Amino acid sequence: MNTWTPNDVRALGVRTDITTASAVLGISRNCGYQLAARDAFPVPILHLGSRYVVPVAGLLRALGLSADHTEAVA
């Protein structure tokens, strides 16, 4: 997917992987993993063993969107 709409991001559910979160933010997969390894990913992530889990709520906040289908939050 090249362009993410607010509804596309909300449809991810509660959590997503680092690759998808990177795509939503417009950064490469490789850069996303590098940032996550340095604890510098632009949204909060959870480190679960060797996996990274990205809460979608953090993505929505970073994009200025609410969790429901209302428009951008202030």
Backbone torsions as a table, in degrees:
resi	resn	phi	psi	omega
1	MET	NA	127.9	-178.3
2	ASN	-90.9	-37.1	-178.3
3	THR	-120.6	125.6	179.4
4	TRP	-99.8	125.2	174.7
5	THR	-92.1	161.9	175.9
6	PRO	-54.5	-40.5	179.3
7	ASN	-66.9	-33.8	176.4
8	ASP	-62.3	-43.5	-179.4
9	VAL	-66.3	-45.3	178.3
10	ARG	-60.8	-34.7	-178.3
11	ALA	-69.6	-10.2	177.9
12	LEU	-65.5	-21.2	-179.0
13	GLY	96.5	-146.2	-174.8
14	VAL	-84.6	-33.8	-176.5
15	ARG	-143.3	162.3	176.9
16	THR	-147.0	179.3	179.6
17	ASP	-95.3	170.4	-176.1
18	ILE	-66.6	-33.4	179.8
19	THR	-64.4	-46.9	179.6
20	THR	-66.6	-45.0	179.8
21	ALA	-60.2	-40.2	177.7
22	SER	-61.5	-44.2	179.5
23	ALA	-61.6	-41.9	178.9
24	VAL	-60.7	-39.2	-177.7
25	LEU	-83.1	-6.8	178.2
26	GLY	81.0	25.1	176.2
27	ILE	-116.3	157.8	-177.3
28	SER	-71.5	158.7	177.6
29	ARG	-57.9	-46.7	-178.5
30	ASN	-60.4	-46.1	178.8
31	CYS	-62.9	-39.9	178.5
32	GLY	-58.9	-45.5	178.9
33	TYR	-67.2	-38.1	177.7
34	GLN	-63.4	-44.0	178.1
35	LEU	-64.1	-42.2	179.3
36	ALA	-62.4	-40.5	-179.7
37	ALA	-64.6	-27.6	179.4
38	ARG	-96.4	8.6	-175.8
39	ASP	56.0	38.8	-178.0
40	ALA	-124.0	15.5	178.6
41	PHE	-63.0	141.7	-172.8
42	PRO	-66.0	-11.7	175.7
43	VAL	-130.0	158.7	179.8
44	PRO	-60.7	139.0	176.0
45	ILE	-130.6	156.7	176.1
46	LEU	-107.1	134.3	175.4
47	HIS	-98.6	109.8	-179.6
48	LEU	-115.4	95.2	-174.6
49	GLY	65.3	-122.5	178.4
50	SER	-96.0	5.3	-178.0
51	ARG	-102.9	150.8	171.8
52	TYR	-109.8	132.1	176.7
53	VAL	-121.6	131.7	-177.7
54	VAL	-111.8	114.0	174.7
55	PRO	-65.1	130.3	-177.8
56	VAL	-65.1	-29.3	178.4
57	ALA	-57.2	-38.2	177.6
58	GLY	-66.6	-38.5	176.2
59	LEU	-62.6	-45.8	-179.7
60	LEU	-60.5	-44.3	178.6
61	ARG	-61.9	-43.5	-179.1
62	ALA	-62.5	-30.3	179.9
63	LEU	-90.0	-0.7	179.7
64	GLY	73.6	30.1	-178.3
65	LEU	-113.8	151.3	174.7
66	SER	-87.0	163.1	-179.0
67	ALA	-72.1	-27.0	178.1
68	ASP	-91.7	-165.6	-174.2
69	HIS	-93.5	21.5	173.8
70	THR	-79.6	167.7	-178.3
71	GLU	-73.9	-174.6	-174.8
72	ALA	-51.7	146.5	177.4
73	VAL	-91.2	155.1	-178.2
74	ALA	-79.2	NA	NA
